[in-house]
């Protein structure tokens, strides 16, 4: 499918997967929603119609992608309406998207999945070189799975099952680190080294996962979440050195997923939502449908594809993640609801592609194990690894609020002495966190959810690496 032009896997209309988010949101609303469907669209319609202010993060993303944004007529019309990219503080309007949202508010998702909106989208996609059909949209089915439950470090995590590798990967890393005699090491530089090593082992095995509707991953999941497997990995971690990638016994090349957005919500009854949403890269496939205002995703790039030119020094692509009709690709998404003694302790998740699992792990450890405040847990500088290349990337950057995050020189020297190759990076992932203080009950609340639901003080943190903010209603 992409052999003739490998770039078409991530750029252009051929990179688009069948959009499922609208159907997923409608399914969630049908089960749990209280407000009228139509009312949910009003804020988004106003933003698209009247405009929203471009913030610095978006302005920088536009600058980074300037060539592709200006090359696409749809993107150019929205983000460079006068032939110049919109700048920080300027208004961005998308009237075509406002029209689509109004149609969806009035007519429901049928307008998209086979109706007039979907037909216009298909026309634009095919005109841009894609292969989406109206039948693809009509045939889309929401897959509702039971949340994956994982126990680690005295907490229970409710998260996303495969084809996400997030919950499994998070649990594996935490079980490796939690198996040491004490977690006191997490307060020092040794904790950073052990974290990096555990992450490298996790990355090596996660590529065995895929869409369980197409490949049998039950055995892989069971092994990765078992205490015995965590013990095995822990025994392979040396406190005085790191190792070349081959040591971690990876069989397949790594997935290079990107982007995403994440939100966390907790209501008065302590119902909780962790939701990760994505078009994958910045501006997705770098194509915007002019008639609908919709940015095309490039989710096909999250699949692995057979290599046409395999080389001895490169690992082969993962067969479990090969493309098939109706299949969903492997991802790093890690939306998680955290329980302590069956009560809500927190909600967490992140954007940042491959960096997500590592970021969520560090934020959890910072607050729930080390004891940092929620803000410090999110704001603290992080490290990342992709196994290949064998490089530790440490954050050294200025955040959206002007604060500088710097990894300490002492920590860097500690890692270098153990053979780690270090490289500075801009913020690698953006985390959102809500914490419930289980020692500080509050009065009031919605009164629902049953008498045994604890209501404690809530603290919400939106990562200052990006231009988000917490909001209370």
N, C-alpha and C positions, 0 to 999 in steps of 0.2 A: 504493500500500500504506500509505503514511503521510501522504497528503495531508490527510485529515480531522483527524488529530491528530499533528502533527510530533513532539511529545514522546514518542510511542509508539515512535519509532525508537531511543531510547536508554533509556527507562524503562518497565518493565512487560514482561510475558511475550512480547509481540509483537516485542520487540527481540532475542530469543534466536536465535542461529544453531545449527545442528546440532552438538552437542559432538563434537569429534574427538580430543581429547587422549588419552583412554584408549586408543583404537585406535592412535594414533601411538606411545604408550609400549609397547604390546604388540608392535607391529611391530618396534620397536627391540630389545626384549628377545628376540624370536624370532630375530633375526639375530645379536645380539652378547651376549645375556645368559648368565651363568654360574650364577647362583643360581636356585633353584627359584622359580617364579612366586609361589607362596603365601607364601614367606618375605618377599617384597618389601613386603607389606602390613602386616606385624606392627607396625612403629613407628607408622604412620599410624593403625591401628586403636586402638592404645593411647592416642594423643593424642586421638582423637575420643571414645573411651569414658571415659578417666580424666580428661581435661581438659588443657589447656595454659594457660600463663600469658599473660594479655593484656599486651603490652608497650606502651610509650608511643605508638609510631607507630600501632598499631591503635586504641588508646584515642582518640587524636586523630581518626582517620578515622571512628570511630563517632560522635564528637561532631559532626564536620562533616556527617555524613549522618543525624543523629538523627531528623529528621522522617520520612524514608523508612524507616529501620530500624524505628521504632516503628509505622509504618503497615502493615507487612507481617507477617502472623501468623507466617510461618516464620522470618524474620530476628529478630523480637521474641522468639520462643521460645528461640533460641540465644544472641543477644547482649544481651537484656534480660529474662532469665528471671523476674525478680521485678518486672517493670514499669519497671525502671531500667537504663540502659545499664551494661554491665560497665565497670569502671575498671581503670586501670593496676595490675597485680599480682594481679588476680582471675582465677579459673579459668573457662575457657570449655569447655563440653562439647557434643558433638553426637552423641548416641546413635544417631539415625537414620542418620547418615553412617557410623558404626562398623558398623552392621548391613549397610549396602550394601557397604562395603569387605570385610567377611567373606564376603559372597556372591560378590563378584568374585574373591576369593582362592580360593574353593572351586570355583566354576563357570566362571571365566574371563570374558572380555569379552562372551561371548554372553548373559550375564545382563543386560547393559546394552543391547547392540545387538539388541533384539528380545525379550529374556527378561523375567522378572518385574520386575526393577529398572527396565528401560526402560519397561515398561507403566505402572508406578506414577508414574514421572517424567512421562510423557505425560499421564496423568490430571491431575496437579497443574498442569502447564503450561496445559492447555486450560481447566481450571477458573479459572485466573488470567487468561484472555483470550488465550493464545497459540495457535499453529496447528501446533505440532510433532505429528508422527504416528509411530506405531510403524514405518511403512514408511520414514520419513525415517531413523530409526536403523538399520534393517536395511540400507538402501541406502547407508550411509556407506562410502566407500572411502578408504583412506590413499593419498596421493600421495607417492611416493618419487622425489625428484629428485636429480640429481648436484649436489653443492655447487658454488656459483658460485665461480670462481677469479678473483681480481683482483690485479694487481701495482701497488704504489704505494710510493714512497719506499724502494725496496730490499727491501721485504717482500712476501710473498704472503699474501693473505687468502682463507680458505675460509669462505664465508658462505652466507646464504639467498638463493636467487633470487626473482624476482617470483612471487607477488604482494607480497612484501616489497620495499620500496624501500631497505632498509638497506644492503646490500652495495654496490649501485650508487651510492647517495648517498655513502657513506663513501669509496669509491674516487674518485669525482668530486672531492670536496672535497680529498682528499689529493693528487691529481694536479695540481689547480690550485695548491695551496700548494707542492708539491714542484718545480714548474717554474720557480720563481724561481732566480736564479743561486746564491743561498745560502739555507740555512734558518736562518741566525743571527737573522733578524728575529723568529722565533718566540719568542725569549727576551724580547722587549720588547712595548711597547704596539702597535706597528705590526702585529705578528703577530695581535693580537686583532682589529684592524680588518679585516685581510685575511681572517681566518677568518670573520668575520661576513658579509663581502661574498660569499665563496665559498659559504657556507651559503645565503644568499638566492638566489643563482643556482641552486643545487641544488634548493631547494624549488620554484622556478618550473618546472623541467622534470620533476620526479619524478611529477607528477600525470598524465603520459602513460602511466604504467605501470598494470598490472592483472594479473588472473589469465591466464597464458599459455595456459590451456586454453580461454579464451573470446575473447581478443583477441591480436592479433599484436604483441608488444612487442619482438621480436628486434632490429628496426632501432633502436628507442629505446635499448635496452640497449647495443647496439654503439656508438652515437654517444656516449652518456653516459660510456662507459668508454674512449673513444679519446683519445690524447694531443692530437689536433687540436682536439677539443671543449674540453678543458681549457685549451689555449692560447687559444682564442677567448674563453673566459670571463675568463681572466687579463688579457687585453688590455682588457676592459671594467671592470676594477677600477681605481679611482683611489685613490692613497694619501692624497689630501688631502680627500676628500669621500665621503659616501654619497649615495644617490639615492632618489627615491620608488619605490614598488612597481612602477609601470608600466615603469620602466627595465629591469627584469629579465625582461621579455617573457613573463610567466606567461599562459597561456591559460585556466587552470581554477582554480576556488576550491580552497583547501587542505583536506586531510583533517584532522579534529580527533580523532585517536585518543588514547587515554588508558591509564593504568595499566600493568599487567603485573608479572611477577616474572622474575628471571633467576638462573641458577646456572651456574657453571663447574666442571668436574671434570677432573683429570689423574691417571692412575694410575701405578703403578710401571713399566709398559711404555711410558709416555708416550702412551698413548691419551688423546685429549682429547674433551670434550663441552662445547659451548656451547648452552644450552637456555633459550629464552624462552617463558614460559607466561602465559596471561592469561584473565581473564573481562572484560577491558576496563576499565570504570570501577570505582571502589571499590564493592564488593558488587554488581558486574555490573549486572543489570537491576533491582536493588533488590527481587528476589523470591527467596525460598528455598523449594524444594520440601519441604513438611513431611514427606512420607512417605519421602524419600530423604536429606534433609539437604544436598542439592546447591544451591549458589548458581547461579542462572541467569546465563549471560553476556549481555552486550548487544552482541555482535559485529556485529549488523546496522547499528549506527551507524558502522561503519568503511566501509560502502558510501557512494557518492555517489548522490543521487537527483535526478531532473529537477526543476528549480525551477518551481513553479506561479506564482510572482510575480517574474519576473526584473526587475532594475532596472539602469539604465545604469551605476551606480557599483559594481556587483558583478560579479565574474567568474562565468561559468556553471559548473555542476558538471561533473566530468570523466566523459565517456561511457565511458572504458575501465574505470571502477570502478562502473558501474551494476549494480544487482541482477539476477541471473539464477539460475534453479534450478541447484543444484550448484556455484555459483561461490564462490570464496574472495575476501574483500575485500583491498584494498591495506592495507599496514601499514608501520610504521616500525621493526619489529623488526630488530635488528642483532647477532645472535649471530655471533661470529667466532673462528676459530682462525687464529693468526698464525704464519707460517713464515719462517725466515731460512735461506737456502741449503738448503731442504727439511727443516730440522729445526724442531721445535716451539719457538717463541719465546714464545708467550703465548696465552691464551684470555681473551676479553673479551665483555661484553654489558651491557645495562642495562634498567631499567624506567623508564617515564616518557613513554610515548606519543610525541608529535611531537618531544619533546626528546631521544629516544634517540640518533638519528644524530649530533647535535651533541655530546652527552656522550661517546659512544664515541670520536669523533674527537679530542676534547680530551684524554681519558685516554691514548689512543695517542700523540699528539704529546708530551704531558708526559713520558712515560717513554722511549719508543723514539727520540725525536728530540731533545728538550731535555735528557734525561738525569736527570729527577727519579727518586727512589726510587719503588717501586710504591705505597707508602702516600701519599706526597706527590702522586703523579700522580693518584690517585683523590680525595684530600681537597682538592686545590686548588680555589678558587672558579671557577665556570664562568659563561659567558654563553650566552644562547639567543636565537633569533629565529624567528618564524613567518611572515615576509614581510608578512603582513597580520594585525594592525596593524603598522605600520612602527616597531616599538619593540624596542630591545635590553633584554632582561631579565637583570639580573646578580644573582647569589646574595648574599644578606645574611641569614643565619639561624643558628640554633643547632642543631647536629647532635644525634643521639641520644645521643652520649657526652658531651654538654655543651660540646664545643668550638664556638667561633664561627667561621664562615667569612665573610669580608668581602672584597669586591672593592675594590681600592685606589682612593682618591680621585684619585690621579694618573692612573690608567688611565681613570677616568670622565671626567676633564677632557680627556684626549687624545681620547676618542671624541666628546665634546660638540663640540669644536672642528671635528670633521669632519662635524657635522650629525646625529649619532645622537641619537635621543630615548631616554633611559634610564629604567628602572623597576626597582626592587628586587623580588625574588621569593624565596619560600621555595625550598628545594632542588628543582630542576627535573627531575632524573633521578637514579637510583641505580645505580651501576656496580659490577660484580664483575670482578675481574682476577686472573689467575694468570700469573706470569712465570717462565720458565725461564732461568737464567743460563747462557748458552752458553759462558762462560769459566770455569765452575766445575763440573767433572765430579764426580759423587758415585759411590761404590761401591755395590754391591748392586743393587736393583731386581728386577723380576719375571722378568727373563731372556727375556721374549718380545719380539715386535716386530721381530726381526731384528738382526743384528750391527751394522748401520749406524745404529741408533737411539741418539742421544746422550742421556745421562741427566745433567742438571745440577741444581743446587740450585733448588728450587721455592719461590716466595714467593706467598702467596695473600692478597688484600685484599678484605674485604667493606666496602662503602661505609658510613662512619659516619653518613651522612645517614639511615640506616634502622637497625632493630634486628637486622641480620644479623650473622654472625660467620664467619670462616674455620674450617675443621675439617680436621684431618689424621687419617688412620686408619693 
